[in-house]
Every structure is written in C-alpha cells, then in structure tokens.
Amino acid sequence: TYQYTGQSGGNFNYHVTLKIYRYCTGGTAALDQQALLGIFLQDPALPNADKNWYETSIMPITSQQFITPPSPGINCNFNASVCVEEGIYESDISLPPNAGGYHLIVERCCRNGNIVNLSSPGSIGMTYYTFIPPAPVINSSPQFSDIPVPYICIGDTVNIVNNAIDPDGDVLVYSFETPYIGYSGTMGAIPDPQI
C-alpha cells in the first residue's frame, strides 16, 4: 500500500508499506530483513511498452511477529495453531510529477514448498504490485485493516470480509486474480528490480 504524505520541492511524497504473511511451519525460509522496491515510469504514449526504471528504494523490515490467523468459517477446520508470521516493510519515497504515473514493484522468492497445486513452488517467485496515478491526482491506496484468511476449504461456502477502506473515498471492487510470478528464484531471492 502507499499513503500520500504531502509535497516538498515540487515532488509528491508517499509512505509505502508491504505486508507479507509467511507460513512458518516445517522450517520454511525466514523473512528477509529488507525488500527492494522498484519504481518504474508509465509512458502514456506507449502504455503497453516495457516500463522505464526510475529508481530502487530499500524497504527495511520494521515489524516481524507471529500472528493467529482468522478461521474462514465453522465448516472449514484447520489446525488453529498453524504458524503464520507477518513481516511489515516500509519506506518513504519522493517522486516528481509524471504524466503517466508510477508502477511500484517488489519481488521475492519463493512460495511455500508444501503447496500442492503448483509444480516446484519452492522455486517460484512472487511479485507485489501497485500503481500511483499521474499528477496532479493526489491518491492513497486502499488500506486493509484485517489479517487475511490463510485457507479456504474445498467445497465450503464462506463469506470473506476484507475490511478495506479507501482514504480518498474511491470505490473498491474485489475479484480473484492470478498471482504475479516474479523473476526471482532460489538463486536470487530478492532480485534488484529488472531495468
């Protein structure tokens, strides 16, 4: 997520937060002590072209704690003592006005090795993404206030309440999406953003 924090010297300032939830049972990899935030320019004349790298910001981990995830419902039972760890990474960035806006991207390796519907999940990277619209639009991304449900049981019907708010009053629409696969792998756990 990102939060608009004001302007200085003609630049727009944002506080960027990345929350990662890690399944920590069975000796899976620990949380990284930092994430690399790639900031890319959007070219309005070539909206589908490769994005131009602007800069990389280091996001140190600012909070790391084990959490108790919520149960998805009474018909979906899993071990209440499942190990989930939350890592929060934060950084302040300052960006000059850009006619196309900015793409913010963080990559990390890898997915939990015990995922059964992916081949080699322990070597498949992940990409976390958000977009800052072009100036003069002043915007903050939606903020999620709850811990996400870690499991949904097959054949179960459940309502998932995201409890997100948009500080700008924008309309929020939810949908299931295919997660982004990253360039990262077991040989490059936190790759520098691709230039």
C-alpha positions in Angstrom: 0.0 0.0 0.0 1.0 3.6 -0.3 -0.1 6.7 1.5 0.2 10.3 0.2 2.0 12.4 2.8 2.3 15.7 1.1 4.6 17.7 -1.3 8.1 19.1 -0.9 10.2 20.8 -3.5 7.7 20.0 -6.2 7.7 16.3 -5.5 4.9 14.1 -4.3 5.8 12.2 -1.1 4.4 8.7 -0.2 4.8 6.2 2.6 4.9 2.7 1.1 4.1 -0.4 3.2 4.4 -4.0 2.2 2.9 -6.8 4.4 4.0 -10.3 3.8 2.4 -13.3 5.5 4.6 -16.4 5.7 3.6 -20.0 6.6 6.4 -20.8 9.1 5.7 -24.5 9.9 8.3 -27.0 8.7 11.4 -24.8 8.6 10.4 -22.7 5.6 12.6 -19.7 4.7 12.7 -16.8 7.2 11.6 -13.3 6.3 14.1 -11.1 4.5 15.5 -8.2 6.5 14.8 -5.8 3.6 12.9 -5.7 0.3 13.9 -3.8 -2.8 11.1 -1.5 -4.2 11.4 -0.9 -7.9 9.9 2.3 -9.1 9.0 2.4 -12.8 7.7 5.2 -15.0 4.5 4.8 -17.1 4.7 6.3 -20.6 1.2 7.5 -21.6 2.2 7.5 -25.2 3.2 3.8 -25.0 1.0 2.3 -22.3 1.8 -1.3 -23.1 5.5 -0.9 -23.6 8.1 -2.1 -21.1 8.3 0.3 -18.2 11.4 2.5 -17.7 13.1 2.1 -14.3 13.2 5.3 -12.3 14.9 4.2 -9.0 15.2 1.5 -6.4 14.2 2.1 -2.8 15.3 -0.1 0.1 12.4 -1.1 2.4 13.7 -2.4 5.7 11.6 -4.7 7.8 10.0 -2.6 10.6 7.8 -5.3 12.3 8.1 -9.0 12.5 5.6 -11.1 14.6 3.8 -14.4 14.7 0.1 -14.0 14.4 -3.1 -16.0 14.9 -4.9 -16.1 11.6 -8.7 -15.9 11.5 -10.7 -19.1 10.8 -12.6 -18.9 7.5 -15.8 -20.4 8.9 -17.3 -23.2 11.0 -17.3 -25.7 8.1 -13.6 -25.2 7.4 -11.4 -26.7 10.1 -7.7 -26.4 10.1 -5.2 -26.5 13.0 -5.7 -23.3 15.0 -2.1 -23.4 15.9 -0.8 -23.1 12.3 2.3 -21.0 12.2 1.9 -17.7 10.3 4.4 -14.8 10.6 3.7 -11.3 9.5 6.5 -9.1 8.1 6.0 -5.4 7.5 8.4 -3.4 5.3 8.2 0.4 5.0 9.9 3.2 3.0 9.3 6.8 2.3 9.7 7.9 -1.3 9.6 11.3 -3.1 8.6 11.3 -6.8 8.5 14.2 -9.3 5.2 14.7 -11.2 5.0 12.2 -14.1 2.3 12.3 -16.8 1.9 8.6 -16.7 2.2 7.8 -13.0 4.4 5.2 -11.4 4.5 1.4 -11.0 5.8 0.1 -7.7 7.1 -3.5 -7.7 8.7 -5.8 -5.1 9.8 -9.3 -6.0 10.6 -12.2 -3.7 11.4 -15.9 -3.8 9.7 -18.2 -3.1 6.3 -19.8 -2.4 5.8 -22.4 0.3 7.2 -25.7 -0.6 4.1 -27.6 0.6 1.8 -26.0 -2.0 0.3 -29.0 -3.9 -1.3 -27.3 -6.9 2.0 -25.8 -8.2 5.0 -27.6 -9.5 8.2 -26.6 -7.7 6.5 -23.9 -5.6 9.8 -23.5 -3.6 11.5 -22.1 -6.7 8.7 -19.8 -8.0 9.0 -16.2 -7.2 6.2 -13.7 -6.3 5.6 -10.1 -7.4 3.8 -7.5 -5.3 2.5 -4.6 -7.3 0.7 -1.3 -7.0 0.2 1.8 -9.2 0.4 5.5 -8.3 -1.7 7.6 -10.8 -0.2 10.6 -12.6 0.0 14.0 -11.1 -2.0 16.2 -10.3 -4.1 13.3 -8.9 -3.5 13.0 -5.2 -4.2 9.4 -4.2 -3.5 6.9 -1.5 -4.2 3.1 -2.0 -6.8 1.2 -0.1 -5.8 0.1 3.4 -6.6 -3.4 4.7 -7.4 -3.5 8.4 -7.7 -7.2 9.0 -5.3 -10.2 8.8 -6.2 -12.3 5.7 -7.7 -15.8 5.9 -4.9 -18.2 5.1 -7.1 -21.1 3.9 -10.4 -21.7 2.1 -11.5 -25.3 2.3 -12.7 -27.2 -0.8 -16.4 -27.4 -1.1 -17.0 -24.9 1.6 -19.0 -21.7 1.2 -17.8 -18.8 3.1 -18.0 -15.0 3.1 -14.7 -13.2 3.3 -14.9 -9.7 4.6 -11.8 -7.7 3.5 -12.4 -4.7 5.8 -10.6 -2.4 3.5 -11.1 1.4 3.4 -10.0 3.9 0.8 -8.8 7.1 2.4 -9.8 9.1 -0.7 -13.3 7.7 -0.9 -12.7 5.7 -4.1 -15.0 2.8 -4.9 -13.5 -0.6 -4.0 -14.2 -3.7 -6.2 -12.9 -7.2 -5.3 -12.1 -10.1 -7.6 -10.0 -13.3 -7.5 -6.8 -12.8 -9.6 -3.9 -15.0 -10.7 -0.9 -14.1 -8.6 2.0 -12.4 -10.4 5.1 -14.7 -11.0 8.4 -12.9 -10.4 11.8 -13.1 -11.9 13.2 -14.2 -8.6 14.1 -17.8 -7.9 16.1 -19.9 -5.4 19.3 -18.4 -6.8 18.1 -14.8 -6.5 15.7 -14.4 -3.5 15.5 -10.6 -3.6 16.5 -9.5 -7.1 17.2 -5.9 -7.9 14.3 -4.7 -10.0 14.7 -5.5 -13.6 16.0 -2.5 -15.6 
